Amino acid sequence: MARSSKRRGPLRHPAATEIDLLDVLHALSDPTRITIVRTLLADPERACGTFPVEVAPSTLSHHFKVLREAGVIHQREEANRRLTTLRQAELENRFPGVLTSIVDAYVAQQG
Amino acid sequence: MARSSKRRGPLRHPAATEIDLLDVLHALSDPTRITIVRTLLADPERACGTFPVEVAPSTLSHHFKVLREAGVIHQREEANRRLTTLRQAELENRFPGVLTSIVDAYVAQQG
């Protein structure tokens, strides 16, 4: 078995109805993770290495895992890439106005 | 010096312009803390022991400290009570729609 497939294992995504608001807030409360979300709002699907964040690959993997397990992002493997999308419609349906008001406020704060 | 005044020290509150959105999100990402905020939205000023949460007093003090240092609540001493208010107007001014959309979503989620 290749090391990469051993290490990665299947990607877990909660169902939309299982997404917990407090997990989402925790996931968004970190500068790297909210930057990932902000980037995805402007650009719907990106490969993992293409986000404007400066952290080590293992740290970035951890941040993607927190976002994925909170239900904020969806990730899928395609060839040798892992592609990430925001679960924006599901989040908006479940928690109206939360994601957009938070990202708007973050953009305003950061200038 | 009385033990209580030694232990408590002065209460620190960030200025409105110093409130950081990510600290606010972290502060709200806990069930006890968001219950405190939800209670204050309905009832503007309460004494510390009157919130509908079931945690030990030392744990509750920690949760108030996290909320206070994030800029979510204001606390003042009056006689033998510590009175807590929500910094709702300042938060709404700085992060429009964030607090209310989060609390509305939490109320809807909890039913």
HADDOCK unambig.tbl for C-alpha pairs under 7 A between the chains (distance, minus, plus):
assign (segid A and resid 21 and name CA) (segid B and resid 106 and name CA) 6.60 0.50 0.50
assign (segid A and resid 22 and name CA) (segid B and resid 29 and name CA) 4.51 0.50 0.50
assign (segid A and resid 22 and name CA) (segid B and resid 30 and name CA) 6.32 0.50 0.50
assign (segid A and resid 23 and name CA) (segid B and resid 29 and name CA) 6.78 0.50 0.50
assign (segid A and resid 25 and name CA) (segid B and resid 25 and name CA) 5.52 0.50 0.50
assign (segid A and resid 25 and name CA) (segid B and resid 26 and name CA) 6.67 0.50 0.50
assign (segid A and resid 25 and name CA) (segid B and resid 29 and name CA) 5.30 0.50 0.50
assign (segid A and resid 26 and name CA) (segid B and resid 25 and name CA) 6.67 0.50 0.50
assign (segid A and resid 26 and name CA) (segid B and resid 26 and name CA) 5.62 0.50 0.50
assign (segid A and resid 26 and name CA) (segid B and resid 29 and name CA) 5.30 0.50 0.50
assign (segid A and resid 29 and name CA) (segid B and resid 22 and name CA) 4.50 0.50 0.50
assign (segid A and resid 29 and name CA) (segid B and resid 23 and name CA) 6.78 0.50 0.50
assign (segid A and resid 29 and name CA) (segid B and resid 25 and name CA) 5.30 0.50 0.50
assign (segid A and resid 29 and name CA) (segid B and resid 26 and name CA) 5.32 0.50 0.50
assign (segid A and resid 30 and name CA) (segid B and resid 22 and name CA) 6.32 0.50 0.50
assign (segid A and resid 95 and name CA) (segid B and resid 105 and name CA) 5.16 0.50 0.50
assign (segid A and resid 96 and name CA) (segid B and resid 101 and name CA) 6.97 0.50 0.50
assign (segid A and resid 97 and name CA) (segid B and resid 101 and name CA) 5.91 0.50 0.50
assign (segid A and resid 98 and name CA) (segid B and resid 98 and name CA) 6.48 0.50 0.50
assign (segid A and resid 98 and name CA) (segid B and resid 101 and name CA) 5.36 0.50 0.50
assign (segid A and resid 98 and name CA) (segid B and resid 102 and name CA) 5.83 0.50 0.50
assign (segid A and resid 101 and name CA) (segid B and resid 96 and name CA) 6.98 0.50 0.50
assign (segid A and resid 101 and name CA) (segid B and resid 97 and name CA) 5.90 0.50 0.50
assign (segid A and resid 101 and name CA) (segid B and resid 98 and name CA) 5.36 0.50 0.50
assign (segid A and resid 102 and name CA) (segid B and resid 98 and name CA) 5.83 0.50 0.50
assign (segid A and resid 105 and name CA) (segid B and resid 95 and name CA) 5.17 0.50 0.50
assign (segid A and resid 106 and name CA) (segid B and resid 21 and name CA) 6.59 0.50 0.50
